[in-house]
Amino acid sequence: MTTPTGIDAPVIAHHEIDIAAPLDMVWNLHTDVDAWPAWNLEVTAAKLDGAFAPGNSFTWTSYDFTVTSTIYIVEDHSRALWGGAAQGIMGTTNGGSRRALPAST
């Protein structure tokens, strides 16, 4: 398994959101691939083969477009890198999470 080391794409998107939820909850939603359709209405099917761990893969469908993605890196409760090709297009997702620090008083 070769882990991507850079971005080889004509389009790059960066998305970030603050979520008022415990880190465990957010991490569990992200890594429970089979449950993605229950909370992400744009994902109509998802199936993980094995554990959410490097080397394993999952297939998911969004907007009638099915992708099989391979998990490359998992840093527990912190970061996951996964990607896959579909119809000649290769994409990777480098998702991460961070803990919010309490406001100083």
C-alpha positions in Angstrom: 0.0 0.0 0.0 1.4 3.4 -1.0 0.4 6.3 1.1 -0.2 9.5 -0.9 2.5 12.1 -0.1 1.1 15.1 -1.9 -1.8 16.5 -3.7 -2.1 15.7 -7.4 -5.4 17.4 -8.3 -6.5 20.3 -10.4 -8.9 21.3 -7.6 -8.2 21.5 -3.9 -10.9 22.2 -1.3 -10.5 22.9 2.3 -13.5 22.7 4.7 -13.5 23.3 8.4 -16.3 23.6 11.0 -16.5 24.0 14.7 -18.8 21.5 16.3 -20.1 21.8 19.9 -19.8 18.1 20.7 -17.4 15.9 22.6 -14.3 14.8 20.5 -15.2 11.1 21.1 -18.7 11.6 19.6 -17.3 13.3 16.5 -14.5 10.8 16.0 -16.9 7.9 16.3 -19.3 9.4 13.7 -16.4 9.9 11.4 -15.0 6.4 11.7 -18.3 4.4 11.8 -18.4 4.4 8.0 -21.4 2.0 7.9 -23.5 4.6 9.7 -22.7 7.6 7.5 -26.0 7.4 5.6 -27.9 7.8 9.0 -26.5 11.3 9.6 -25.2 12.5 6.2 -28.1 12.7 3.8 -25.7 13.0 0.8 -24.3 9.6 1.5 -26.8 6.9 0.4 -24.7 3.8 1.1 -21.5 3.0 2.9 -19.7 -0.2 3.9 -16.4 -0.6 5.6 -14.4 -3.9 5.1 -12.9 -4.6 8.6 -11.9 -2.0 11.1 -11.2 1.7 10.4 -7.5 1.1 10.1 -4.7 1.6 7.5 -4.9 -0.9 4.6 -8.6 -1.5 4.9 -11.1 -0.1 2.4 -14.7 1.0 2.3 -17.2 1.7 -0.5 -19.6 4.6 -0.3 -22.1 6.2 -2.6 -23.1 9.9 -2.9 -25.2 11.4 -5.7 -25.2 8.0 -7.5 -21.4 8.1 -7.6 -19.8 5.1 -5.9 -16.2 5.2 -4.7 -14.0 2.6 -3.1 -11.6 4.3 -0.7 -8.5 3.0 1.1 -7.5 4.1 4.6 -3.9 5.2 4.6 -3.3 6.8 8.0 -5.3 6.8 11.3 -4.1 8.9 14.2 -6.7 8.0 16.9 -9.0 10.9 17.7 -6.9 13.2 15.7 -6.5 12.5 11.9 -7.4 10.1 9.2 -6.2 10.0 5.6 -8.2 8.0 3.1 -8.8 8.2 -0.6 -9.8 6.3 -3.7 -10.4 6.4 -7.5 -13.7 6.3 -9.3 -14.3 6.8 -13.0 -10.6 7.8 -13.5 -10.7 10.5 -10.7 -8.5 10.1 -7.7 -9.3 11.9 -4.5 -8.0 11.9 -0.9 -9.5 13.2 2.3 -7.2 14.3 5.1 -9.6 14.8 7.9 -8.6 15.9 11.3 -10.0 17.1 14.6 -8.8 19.4 17.2 -9.8 20.2 20.7 -11.1 23.6 21.4 -9.4 25.4 24.3 -11.7 27.1 26.9 -11.9 30.8 26.7 -9.6 32.6 29.1 -11.3 34.5 31.9 
